[in-house]
Structures are given as C-alpha cells and as structure tokens.
Amino acid sequence: MRIYAIGSGRKIGQNFAGADPQAKEERHRFEPFNILLLVCSFLGLHLLREDADGSYVVCRWRLVPMAALGLMSLVCLTCVLVYQALVAPPLWFVVILLPLCLGYCFCIITFVLTYRNTRALAEYLHSVSELQVKLHRPSALQLINSILFPVMLVVVTYNLVPKCQTFLPSVFVTSCVPAFMDLYMMHFVKMLQAAYVSLGRDIGARVSLTIREVQAMADRWLTLTEIVASHNKIFNVILHWRLWLLVVQAMAHLFVLWALRQYYGACLPLLLITLLPLAELFVRFLYLCSNAEALTRADEEVVEAAQEATLRVATGSRVHLALSAFSCHMAAQPAAIHVWGMDSLSSSTFVSLSGVVLTYLVVVLQFSLKVNYDFTSYREGELDKFNECFAEDQAGNGGFGFILRKLFAI
C-alpha cells in the first residue's frame, strides 16, 4: 500500500510494517479469529479466503450458504406476510411477528451488501492483515451466547406455536445472522483499536524523537486512517440497518410486554419470547456502541501522546514543528465508526436511541387511555388460549402496563 507524507506530495514508498521500526516482517493472518470466520462462512457472511500469495479471493462454496439462507429468508418473509393478510391473526401475534419479519429483511439486505462489497473487503483485509498488533481470541462466551440465544428463542417459539415447526430454522437464522455480523464487524474494530493503542504507546515511550521517527509515526497514523475509512465504506450501511433493527425490535417487544396482563401458566411463553429478545437486544446494542467508543478513545490517546511529545522537544525546532503539525492533523480527523445517515457510533448513540425507545413507550402509555386495543382473536384457533394473557382483572390491575402507568402517573 502506497501512502503519502503529511504536507508533501511525494510518495514515501513504505507500507505499515516498514513505517514501524519495531514491526515484524511476518504478516498477521487472522489466526485468533479462525473460529469466528469459519462460523461466518457457514452463515454466508464471510466469502473470502486467503491464497498462498497473500491475496484474498472469493471462495465459491461460501456462496452456497449465502444463497440458501437468503432464499429461505425471502420465502419465509413472503409466507408470513401472506399469512397475516389471509388469516388476520390477533394484534399481539402480529406485533410478535414484526421482529421476525424485520430479521428476514436484515438477512436479505446483509447478504446483498456483503456480496456487493466483496472486492472492497478483499482490499480491506489485505490492509488489516499488515497491522502488527497482538490480538486475543474472541471469548468463548461471546460465541456461545451468539448460538445459545437463538436456540433458546427457537425452543420458546416451539412452545408458543408448536404447529409452526417449518419456520423454526428461519427463526434461528434471523437471530444468529445479526449476532455474528456484530462480532464480525467489531472484531475488525478491535484490531484497529489495538493498532491505535500500539501507536500511542510507541509515541509516549520515546523520550526524544527525530524527524524520521515523527515521519514514520505519521505514516502509521495515515495508514490507520485509510483503513478506518475503508471499514466505514464497507460496513456503514449494514450498521445503519442493524441499529434500526435493534430499535424497532425493541419497540415491538416493549409493546407486547406492556399489553401482557398475566405472566404465569400458558402466558409464560409469551413473557419469555418478549423478555429474552429484549435482554439480547440491549446487550448487542451496548456491545456495538462500547467497541466503537473504545476506538475513538484510542485515537484520542494518540493525539494526547503526540501533544505531550511536543512538550519534550525544543520549541521551534524541526521536530517540534513536525509534531505540532502531526497532532493538529490528527485532532482534525478523529477516528470513528460511521453509520450511514447518522452520526458516528458511540456511547451517545446508545443513549439517544434508547431515549427514542423510551419515548415510544411513554407515548403508547398515554395513547392507551384513548384507544382500546383489541389484542384477542375472535376466531377459534390455536392462539385463542392466549386471550386471557391480555385480559385485565375486574379492578383493571395487573400487567407491566399497569405498573408503568402507576410509575409515570399517567
């Protein structure tokens, strides 16, 4: 990869490994993430393999699960929409089916964008593989949870609607694909964060700097900036749809939780199919925002290290002027994970979108005094046994909605 010096139009002809005096010649080959990449390959999220010469090419057999799961999501989405149009299920079941339909849409969009960005991803992987950073394997707990929760969701769905066994594999896929896509995107973010931390540590460890060392560190930072820009170009649209999937699914589950009046007996599967996804959505949302926030903080630490290094050199010297220009240039271009059509992903994103969900809940509670929602079904069928779960007692008490109405004094 060719990069350029700050304030100069000449090519310096160094890659990231050459810019770092302590870098090893051996390239990083993603060994700590082999299990994660293998699972993503079976889910159609990772289509590339590395050749012997270090280049990344599309593996044809990995297109098979992408096509199969994408077709399954499209067929299941069509079937669910036709079912809602012909059968007219009760309102609570329509709301429960909404997260499932959104999951189908997200899988289709993710597969299309993944295939579309294959060439850009190959170049991105080649750049990331040259980062000389020490990485840890993804924790077994993250991988297990990404599989365990979809399994639990399938079990609860089967207890809720035993006759819909045909859709159980699709329920697993619509929960598993977003979870592993989160891990897939964030494991690259962790690599970039580790590279920024390494750069900041190298700057802070040097008591004195030469002009060549300042130029080498500027080259490393420029390379990281280009890699972050490539990451945003590839994943920003997927991340946009992922955030809105989290928000709308949380709204749907909160709506059902508010409508429930009984939590025991036959109503227990309804409670579990609402609470379990809510907990998982909260953890996933926090995971995305915290990792993006960590990358931004690592970049800020690099800026602080460069500013502190400026104080250790003679004022007015070439090194001082170079460090001043370097630190100003970094402060003007902070590293961040961008979301298409939104601000950069950070802890403030978690707070703002959580506020959107809570505002929606308060509006629903206020609107419920004017409109009497009919959550029950007038047709005889398998879902009629859940009608009592949405029926208030004679005093009008019971349920999560009653508790919240008392809490907000609505």
Protein Blocks (a to p, Z undefined) as FASTA:
>chain_A
ZZddehiabdehiafklmpmkbcfbdcehlmmmmmmmmmmmnopafbdcdfkopacddfk
lmmmmmmmmmmmmmmmmmmmmmmmmnopafklmmmmmmmmmmmmmmmmmmmmmmmmmmmm
mmmmmmmmmpccddddddfklmmmmmmmmmmmmmmmmmmmmmlmmmmmmmmmmmmmmmmm
mmmmmmmmmmmmmmmmmmmmmmmmpmbdcfklmmmmmmmmmmmmmmmmmmmmmmmmmmmm
mmmmmmmmmmmmmmmmmmpmbfghjlmmmmmmmmmmmmmmmmmmmmmmmmmmmmmmmmmm
mmmmmmmmmmmpcehiaklmmmmmmmmmmmmmccddddehiacddfklmmmmmmmmmmmm
mmmmmmmmmpccdfbdfbdcfklmmmmmmcccfkopacjklmmmmmnoZZ
